[in-house]
Amino acid sequence: MKRVISMMLIFSFAFVILSGCTSKVNNALETPAVNVKETENVSIQVAAPSGAPTLSMIRMFKEIPSFGDHIEVSYESVKSPDLMASRILSGEIDIAVVPTNLAAALFNKGADYKLAASSVWGVLYVVGNEKMDGWEALRGKEIYTMGRGLTPDIVFRYLLSSNGINPDTDVTLTYMGEATELASAFIAGKSAVSVIPEPVLSNVMTKKEDTEILLDLQEEWSKLNKGDSSYPQASLIIKNEIIEKNPEFVEAFLQAYENSIQWLYGNAEKAGEYNEELQTGLTKGAVVKGLQRSNIEYRSAKAAREAIEAYLKVLFEYSPETIGGKLPDEGFYLEK
């Protein structure tokens, strides 16, 4: 029970910047059929938090690619972090997009999954009421943020420290419970500087037109980690049983997922319509305006591994429990 509660807490806090509403759908976008035994029917349950993770596979959610007559795939966008965590731990979910630190924590606790790809590469932005010039301009400021001691907080503290700003003495960090609270406080004028994630940021900029993006934390991360475009905030995990028993399906699914992500950037309006139709919590306008800042990009585990390891190392050094107490070994990655 203690293990389950611990994992739910890790998920709940990592989920803060990846939340939304629940929806289920089923049926049509053709992909190569996957060969299975004629008498064998395979049911696959796929889940993702609302926000950028669901957006990354919104075409699959809506058009339901076919993987053959004997494979049925259902998709669910999940709001409740506790529900998502418990269903992953119980093995009910076969494939999921989750915060990358949760994927590591699950692996370290013995969960039967591998990381197959990373797809959301950071969504955090420092915004203000007026233009400021770089990190030094934050010195002495009160900054509203979220997730004390958790991944959004760790990323921001790491970047502050790396740019010569002591997060405990040079700035005042005021913590809110979730992104929507941050947005409300900023729009109401209670905060002059805030760390706000997409897709909430797009809604903020619509309602408060003088909002200035002061720092793109993904760009700032890449400056410190040469070769990494950003940090792999969310990743796709797949149950080992599926990988072992249905490797052709896994290959076809990953290709469909990559295609779904590539499709987004030429079809932002349609993606926005799909999100509204499925009631994921994102409006069409938020999708269209915030897509580029959502940093959705498919990279296989092999291609993303160096960036994943760099990210998890930072989290481990600040707070080992956020990744389950240790850095995962090579068994964590689906190497293809």
N, C-alpha and C positions, 0 to 999 in steps of 0.2 A: 504493500500500500504506500509506504514511504517513497519507493521508487516511482510509482505512478504519479503521486502528487508532485514530486520533484520535476518529472518530465512535463507535466501539465503547466507548471510555473514557467519552465524554460520556454515552452511553446507560447504560453499566454503573452509573455513580454516580448518575445521575438515577433509575435503576430501583430503587435501594436501598429506597425506601419504597413501591414498587409491585410487590412480587414475590410469587410463589406457584408453583403447579404447572401442568403442561401437560394439556390435554384437547381432544379434537375431537368434534364432534357434527354431526348433520344431520337436520331435517324437520317443521313445521306451524303457525302463527298467521297468519291471513289479513290481507293488506293489499291495497290496490288494485293490480291487475296493471299492469305497466309495458309499454308498447308498444315492441317491437323488431321488426326485420325477421323475417318468418316463418322464413327459413332461417338466421337468425343465433342462435347459442347463446352466451351470455355467462356466464363463470365469474368470480366475485368472491371473493377471499380476504380475510377480516377477521381481525385479530389484536389482542389486548390483553394487557398484563401482568396477572398475578393481583392480587388485592386490589381496591381501589376501582374501577379501570378495567374489569376483567372484571365486577364486580358491577353497574356502570352499565348493562351490556347483557346481564345474565344471562338475562332473559326471552327475548331474541333467540337467545342461545346454546342455550337449552333447547327453545324452541317453534318456532324457525326460521320466521320470517314468510315467506310466499310473495310474490315480486315478479313472478310470471308464469311460464308454462311454459318460456320460453327463457332465464330467468335463474336460475342456481344460485349460492347463496351458502353458503360454508363458514366456520365460526368456530373460532378457536383461542385458548386461553389459554396464554400463553408464560411459562415461568420463566426461561430463559437469556437474559440481556441481550445477549450477544454474538450469539446466533442471531437474535434479533429485529432487532438493528441491521443485521446483514449482509443479512438478507432484505428489509428496507426499502430499503437502499442498492442492492440488486440489482434492485429493482422487483417482487419476487415477491409482496409483500403490497400489496393494492390500497387497503385502508382499515385504519387502525390508531388506537388510543388510545395516545398516547405522552406522556411528560413534555413540557410546553409548551416548555421550553428546548431540548429535543431537536428539536422541530418547527422551531424557529427555526434551530438549527444545521444541520439537514438542508437547509432552504431556502437558507441562506447558502452551503452547499457545492454548490448546484446540483441537489439532489434534486427530482424532478418531482412535487411534492405541494403542496396548499394546505391551510391550516387552515380547517376548516369549522365547528367548534363547540368550546366548552370545557365540560367536564363534571365534573371533580373540582376542588373549590375549597379544597384544603388539608386535611391530616390530621395536623398536628403539635400535640402537647400537652406542656407541661412538667408533670411529675408528681413527687410527693414522698411521703415517709412521714408527714408531718404538715402541717397547714395553715400557709401563709405568706401574707403580705399584700403582693401586688404585686411589681413589679420590684425595688424597693429591698431586699426581703428576700433576693434572690439574691446581693447583694453579699458577696464573701468566700467564696462557696460553690464546691465542686467540682460540676460538672454533666457528667453523661455524655451524649454525643450521638454523631452519626455524620456521615460524608461530609465530612471536612475539606476546606474550600475549594470545596465543591460546593453544590447548591441547598439542602438542609436546613440546612447550616452558614451559608450566606449569609443565608437568611431569618432565622435565629436571631440572627446577629451584627447584622444590620440593625435588628432589633427591640430588641436590647440597647442598641445605640448610640443609637437614637432615644429611648430611655427613660433616658438618662443613665448607663448602665453600660458601661464600657470592656471589651469582650470579651477583651482581651489582658492587662489588669492588674487589673480589679475582680473577675473570676471566674476559675476554673480550668476550662477545657474539656478533658475527657478523651474521646477519640474511640474508638468501637467500629466494627467492620467493617460490621454490618448491624443491622436492627431486632430480630431474634431474640436477638442477643448482648446488646443493651441490655436487653431484657426479662428475660433470664436473670440478668444482673447485678443488676437492680433487685429481682427476686423473691428472690434469694439474699441481699440486704442489702449487696451490695458498693457500691451507689450509693444515696445518700439523695435525690438530685434527678436526673432524667433527662428528655431530650426523646424522647418515644416516639410513633410514628405509629399511627393506626388502619390495619388492623384488629388489629394486634398488641396495642394498648392494651387492647382488650376482653378478650383472653385474660389479660393481666396482672391486670386488675381482678377477674377470676374467681378467679385463684389467690392474689391478695394483696388481701384485702378492705379493708385499711386504706389503700389507695392513694388519694391526694388529687390531683385535677386542680388545679394551681396557676395555670396560665395556658393559655388557649385562644389559640394563636398566630394563628389566623384572625381572631378578634375583635380581637386587638391590631393586626393588619395593617389592619383596616378603620378603626380609630381614627386611623391615620396617613394613610390614603388615602381621603379623604372621597368617598362615592359608591360605593366598592367594598366589597362584602360580604366579600370575601376575595381571595386571589390564585389565578389559574387554574393550578393545579399540573399538570393533565393535559388534553389536548385531542385532538380527533378530526381526523386528516388523511386526505385522499383524493387519490389519484393524478389528475393533470391529465387523462390520457387518458380516465379514467372520467367525469370532469366534462364533458369536451368531447363524448364520443361518446354518453353515456347520461344526459343531464341529468334526465330523468323518473325514472330509477332513483335518482339522487342525492337528488332531492327526496323520494321515497318512503322511502328509507333513513333520511334525517335525521328524517323524521316518525316512523318506527318507533322510532328511537333515543330521541327525545324521549318517546314514549309509554312505552317500556321504563323510562325513569328515573322518570316520573310514577307508573307502576305499583308501583315499589319500595315507596313509603311507605305504601301501603295493603295490602301483601302481603309484609311482612318475613319472616314465617314460611315462606311458600312460596319466597321468594328464598333463604332459608337452606337449605331442602331442595334447591333446584336446585344451589346451590354444593356441597353435600355429594355429590349424585349425580354431578356432573361432576368431582369431586375437584380443585377449584381451590385447595385449601389453606385455605379458610375453613370453619369449622364453622357449623352453624345458629345456635348460641348467639352466636358472635362477630358474625354478620350482624345478628341481632335486637338485640343490645345496642349494637353499634357503628354502626348505620346512620345515625343522626342525626349522629354525630360524623364520619362519612365525607364529609359535605358534597358530595353528588352532586347536581348541578343542571345542566340543559341550558340553554346560552345559545349562540345562533348566533354566528358570527364577528363579524357586524356589531354585535350587542348586547354582545359581550364585548371588543371591540377596545380600548376605553379601558383596561379592567382589564389586558388582556394587555400593552399597551404600558407601563403603569406597572410591572408585574412584571418585564418584560424589561429595562427601564431600570435597575432596582435590581440585577439580576443582572449587567448589562453594566458598571455602575460598580464593582462589587466584583470581577468576574472575567469579562472579555470572552469568553474562550474557552468559557465555559459556554453561550453562545448562538451560537457560530460566528464571533466576532470583530466583529460589528456588529449594529445593530438592523435587523431586516428591513423592507423597504419595503412599499408597499401591495399588491404582487403576492403577498404571503404569505397574504392573507386571501381567503376565498371570500365575496364580498359578495353577499348575496341579500336 
